[in-house]
């Protein structure tokens, strides 16, 4: 038996289908037995679950022969390292295999870890199948594309990458291997939101993006009819009413967008996707109406900067004018746009930040419904030149133990990368701006702030927003602290925003500070002291 493990990456209440390990399991030959262990499920003891499988299988003629983990950077890496250590201590003779984006981007630290035996880089389905042949003594490991390992002399073998397959060449997700009911969760879109990926890769060349590092400038797309057929299973059998598409670039072109609309409309689901502004601004009104009728409710766009010069340096291939036109189009057709911005130009961070903050205000005027997602630039390995000429690998850790230290977790999650050109005051400038904006205009995703807190925060931020005054919004911080149901964290799948995270536990948690909040914290907005209403 093969155990496919999805280490914890988020709060249990925010769990989503473990697509990576489901894809690997679906590709296994029929004679291979396998199970999924998902560390994101509520009340799960991952080690205990694995121990149980090993003990049960030892009593039959199908022992556990491989334990494979899919590992993303950030919180999931933090879970995977101690888990792998514990597994190797307990089962020294069972091979531990890693796959996923972290090892694909940073193979050396994984290969340096004595508790990881094999690393699968890039698209892992076929590589993992061939690794099983290696472990059975049927194949030379050096003949397997995408396979990496430590050689007897301690050196690292890193095979050339594998020619990868598109979704049309891969089997359907094996929903029968998971409890689907555990994964359909409430979001802004609906009460039973699922996730799906209908394409792999991205054909564009943004030189700050980790997708290119893994896939190159390539995209392979599932036919809309095939995707809709697979999704209809979840609608018919499990009542899925809404959907996040986890594609990096959902609309290949306008014709493809129309085909998607035609295929998805009969499902009757509301959905979210990611798209480029240069594609969206070119869509005809007929295409926009078709997408809206098919359930498109929110679209995420990488705007990245309010400076055309910086966009050119990023090799983004878009302009600020296209961003504004996309914002206007979404407003016209009743679709909420999410715009992400990457702060921290290595050459001129301060002027870039000020230009972008002013541009975001302009966007908010064009489409008041727009949502802001902000990141601090974190260099990642690139196949060609890196944004700002930064050597993405300089100074990154050589061991997994270093990678899971707090400063590197913040670096991986773009929360607070410790980079020389981003002074603390510049980070504070961005954070304060975002707090003022999101207080004045609460996010539709926000399930973490009590209703009275949203009303009070919006009133308190009104004057600051009107005056473009973002410096040190202490009152807004207090309101946010008092009204927050759960604390801030960065543990979110894909494009689930921190403010959308739910919780299974009350706030504050037992381990948090129990200092008493001011008595106004629990008052309704109209009962709050008048002095609190303006910052």
N, C-alpha and C positions, 0 to 999 in steps of 0.2 A: 504493500500500500504506500501511496505517496501522500504526504500531508502538505497542503498548500496554505501558507500562513500569511494573513494580512495583519501586520502588527498595528497596535492602536495608533491612530493618527488624529483623532478628534474626540470630543465628548460623545458618549454613547447616544445621546439624544439627536446627534447630527449625523449619524451613520448613513451611509449610502451603499448601494450595491458594490461589492468588492470586485470591480470590473477586471482588474489586472489578473488576479488569481483565477477568476472565472474563465478568462480567455485561455490561460495556460491549461486548466483542467479540460476545457472543451476540446483542445487539440490532442489530448493524450489518446493513444491507441485503445480500442475497446477492451482489450484484455487487461489493461492497467486499472487497478482500483485506486480511488483517491477521494479525499475529503478536504473541505475548506474549514479552517479555523480562523475566525474573524475577531480580532482583538477589539473591535469597535462596538461589539454587541454589549448590551447592559448586563452587568453582574457576571461577566465571563472571567474565569481564571484561565488565562491562555496556557500557562505552563501545566496547570491541572488538566485542561482539556487535551493537551498533547500527550501527557503522561497516560491519561485514560485510553487514548487511541493505541499507544504503544503497548500497554498492558493487555488490552483486549486482542489486538492483532497477534500478539505473541502466543496466544492460546490456540490460534488457528493457523492454517498453512498460508498465511498472507501477512507476514510481519511488515512493519514500517521500515522501508529501506531508504527513504530520502525525506528530508524536511526542507522545504523551499520557502523562502520569504521574499515578498515583493516590498521594496523599500524606497520611499520618496524622501527627499531632503526635508529637514525640519522636524516637527514633532514625531513623525513616524520613525525617523532614524533614531531618535532618543529612545523609543520603545524597542527598536530592533536590536540595538547593541547589547543591552543586558539580557534580553531574551535569548539571543544567539549564544552568548557566553554560558548561560545556564543550561541550554540544550546540549552544548558541546561537553560540558562537565558531566552531565547526567548520561548522555549517550555518545561517548567518544567514537563509536564505530558507525554511527549513522551520519552520512554526508550532510553537511549544511550548505545549502545553495542560496545565493542572493541574486535577485534580479531587480529591475525597476530603474527609475531615473537617477537615483543617487549614484549607484555603481556605474551606470552608463556615462555619467558626467565625470565622476571622480573614481576611477578604478583602483588607483594605487593604494589609498587607505584601506579599501576592502581587501585587496590582496595581501596587505600587510597584517591583517587580522588573523591570528592562528585559529580562531573559532569559526572562520568561514572557509569552506573547502573549495568551492567553485563559484565563479561569477558569470552570470549571463548578461551580456551587454546588448543594448538595442532591443529590437523586437524579439521576444523570448520564446514564443510558442514552439517553433520548430527546433531551435537550439536546445531547449529543455528536453524535447523528445529524443534528440540525438545524444544528449548527455546520458540519458537512461541506457542507451546502447553502449556508451563508454563504460558505465558502471557495471554493466552485465558482461564486460570483457569482449564485446563484439566490435569495438571500434577504437581507433587511435584518437585520443582527445585533440591532438593537433590538427585533425582533419575536420573539426567542427567549427564552422564559422560562428563568430560571436561568443565563443567560449574562452574564459580566462581562468588561470589557475597558477599556483606556486609550483615551480619545478623543484626537483630534488635538491638542487644546489641553492635554492632560495630565490632564484630569479623568477621574474613574472612572465608567463606566456599570455600574450593578448592576441587572439586570433583576429584576422580582418573581419570587418562587420559583415553581417548577412544581408543579402538582397531581401528586402522585406515585402510582405504581402499586404494587399489591401483588404478592407472589410469583406468584399465580395468573395474573397478566397478563403475566408475563415469561417468556422462553424458558428452556429447561433449560440448566444449566451446560455449556459446550462442552468436555467432558473430552478430546475428541479433539485439542484444540489444545495440550495439555500432556502431559508424560510422567508419568502418574499414579503410576507406581512410585516416582518421586522424592519424592513427597509423603506417602505412607503411612508414618508414623513411629511408633516405639515410645513409649508413654506408660504411666502407671499403669493405664490402661484396657485396653491390649492391645498387641500387637506391630505392628499395622498400623492406626493411628488416622488417620481422616480428619476433615474439618470440613465443616459445612453450616450454612446459614442459612435457616430455614423461616418467618421473619416479619421484618417491617421496622417499626422504631419501637417506641414504648411509650406507653400511654394515661395513664400516671401523671405527676404534676407535681413530682417531687423537684427542688428549686430549686438543687441543686449539680451537676446532671448535664448533660453536654454533649449527650446524645441529644435532649433536648427542644429544644435550640437548633437542631438540624439538622432534626428531624422534627415538632416540636410534640407535643402530647399525642394522638398518633394511633398506631395499630398496625394493620397489615394482615398477615393470617396465611394461609399456604399450607395447603390442605386436607391433613390427615394422610395420606390415601391417595396424594395426588400426591407429597408429600415422600418417602414410603416407596418409591414407584415409581422415583423418581430415585435414591434411595440404593441400591436393589436392584441397579442397574447396577454400582456400585462393589463390592458384596458378591459378585455373580456373576462379574464379569470381572476383578476385581483382588484379591479376598480380603480386603477391608476387614473387620476384626473389631471395631472400636470407633470411637467418634465423639464429637466435641465439637460441640454445637449452639451457634452464635454468636449466637443470638437474645437480645435484651435482656430479653425477658419471654416465656418459652417456653410457659407454660400460660395460655391466655386465661381459662379457667374450668374447673371440674371435668369438665364434659361433654367439653370439648376435650381434657383430659388423658386421659380414658378412651379417646377416639378415637385419640389418639397411641399409647397403649399397645397398642391392638388392631392398629394399622397397623404398628408397629415390631416386635412380637413375632416374626413369622415371619422377620425378618432375622437374628435370633440375635446381635445386636451389643450390647456394653456401651457405655453412653453417659452423657455429662455434659451438664447444661443449667443455665440460670439461671432462678430463679423467685422470687416474693415470698413472704415468710413468712405474710402474711395469707391467701394462697391455700392454701398447704401445710397450715396448721393446721386449715383447714376440710375438707380432703379426708377422705372416709370411709376406713375400713380396707380396704374392697374396692378402692377406687381405688389406695391405696398398694400393695396386693398386686399389682394389675394392672401398675402401673408397674415394680415390682421384677421381676416375671416377664418384662416386656418388655425388661429390660436396664438400667434406670436404676440407676446405681452411685454417682453423686455429684451433688449439687445445690448450686449456688452461690446464696447469698442475700445481698442487701444489708442487713445488720443495721444498720450505720452508727453506732449510738450505744447506750450503756447508760442513757441518760436520756430519759424520755418528753418532757420539755420540749424537749430538743434535737431529737428526732424531729419534734415539732410544728413547730419553727422551720424544719426542713428540708422541711416539707410532704411528709413521707414517707408518711403515711397508715397507719403501723403502730405497734405498741406493743411494749414490752419483754416483756410477757406473751405476745404472739403469737410473738415470737422464741423464747422458752423452749418454747412448745408445739410449734413446728416442729422444734426440736432433739429434743424427746422423741419426736415422731412418726418422725423419721428413725432414731433409735436403735431404736425398736420394730420397724421394718421393714428394718433392716440396710442403710441407705443412708447414705453419708458426707456430712455437710453441710459446706460451706465458707461461713463467715460473714465478710463484709468489713466493716471499720469505718473511718470517716472521722474522723481526729483533727484537732482544731484549731478548736473553736468560736470565732468571732471575738469573742464577748462574754466568755465565761468559759472560756478554754482549759484552765486547770489543773484546775478542779473537774470539767469534762467528761471530761478524760483519766482522772482518778482513778476517777470513777464507771464509766467504760467498762471500765477494766482490772479492776475488781471484778466487773463484769457478765460479762466474758469468763471469769473463773474460775468463776463460777456456771454458765455455759454448758458449760464443760468438765466440770463435775460431772454435769450433766443428760445430756450425750452426750460421753463421753470420746473418741470418734472425730472430734469436730469439728476442722476445720482453720481457722486464722486467716489472713486476708488484711488487711493494714493499709495505709492510705493517709493522707497528710497532705492536708488540704483545700486545693484549688487552685480559686479562682474561675474560672468559665467564663462566657461571654456567655449571658444568659438572655432569653427573650421577655418574662418578667414579673419580679417581684422576685427578688433573689438571696439565698441563704442568708446570714444575718448582716448583710444590708443592704450588702454589699460591692459596690462598683462593679467588676465583673469586668474592665472594659477599662482602668481607670486604671493608667497606668504600663507597660502592655505594649508591646513593641517595635513600631516602625513599619517595620522592614526585616527581611527574612529572614535577613540576616547576623547581626543581633542575636539573632534567635530561636534560632539554632543555637549560640550561646555556651553554655558548660557550665551556668551558673546557670539559664538558661531551659530547657535540656533537662531539668534536674532538676525544674524547675517543671512542665513538661508531663507528666512521668512520675509526678508526685505523690511523688517521692522526697525532695525537700528544698526545697519552695517557700519562698522568702525573703519571709516575710510578717511584718509588725510585731508581731502578737499571739502568734506562735509563737516563744518564746525557745529558744535552743539547748538549754538544760537540759530543756525540755519535750519536745523532739524526742528527746533522749537517753533520757528516761524511757520513752517508747514503744518505742524501738529496743531498750533493755535488757530490757524486759518481753518483747518478742517473741523475743529471743534465748534468754532463760531458758525460755520456754514451748516453743519449737521444739527446744531442746536436750533438755528433759525428755521431750517427746513428738515424736519425729521425724516429719516429714511423709511421708505415703505417696507424695507426688510426688518426694521427694528422691532424685535420681539423681546428685547432685553431691558427696555426702559419702561417704567410704569407710565400710564397715560398722563397722570398729573405732571410727571417729570417732563414729558414732551411739551405739554402746554406751557409749563413754567419756563423751560429752557428756551422755547421759541420767543416768548415775551422778553426774556432777559437778554436775548441775543439781537433783538430787533434794532436797537440803536447802534450797536457795534457793527452790524452788517451794513446799515445805511451809511455809516461814516467810514467804512473800510478800516475799522479799528480792530485788529486781531491780537494786539500785544497783551500777554498775560491775562487771559480771561478767567480769573480765579473763581468768580461766582459760577460760571458755567461748569467749571470742574467740580465744584461742590454739588451743584444740582445733579450732574451726571453721576457722581458718587452716591448721593442719597437715593436717586431714583433707579439705579441699576439693579436688576433682579439677579444677575450673575456677573462676575468680574470679567474684565477684558482678558482675552487671550488670543493667540494666533492659531489655535487649533481648528482649522476649517478645511473641508474638502474643496478642492478646485476653486470655484468662484463663489462659494458660500461666504458671505461677508461676516466679519466679526460681530456686527450688530444684529445679524440674523440668527446667531447661535442660540439654541434653546438649552434648557437644563433640566435634569431629572431631580435636582436637589435645590433646596431653598437657598437664598442668598441672605446673609453671608455664610459661607461654608464654615465648618467648625474650626478649620485651621487658620482662618482669616482673623484679622483684628476684631475684637469684640468691643472696641471703644464706642461709646454711645454717640449717635448722631444727634444733631440739633433737633429739637422737637418739631420744627417746621418740616422736617423731612417727610413725615407721613401725612401732612396736611393736604387737602385738596387744593388745586391752584387758586381758587377764589378765597381760600382761608389763609394763604401764605402771607407773611408780612409784606407790606407794600414795598419796602426797601429792597426786597429780593427780586423784584420784577424787572429791574433795569441794572445792567452791569456797566 
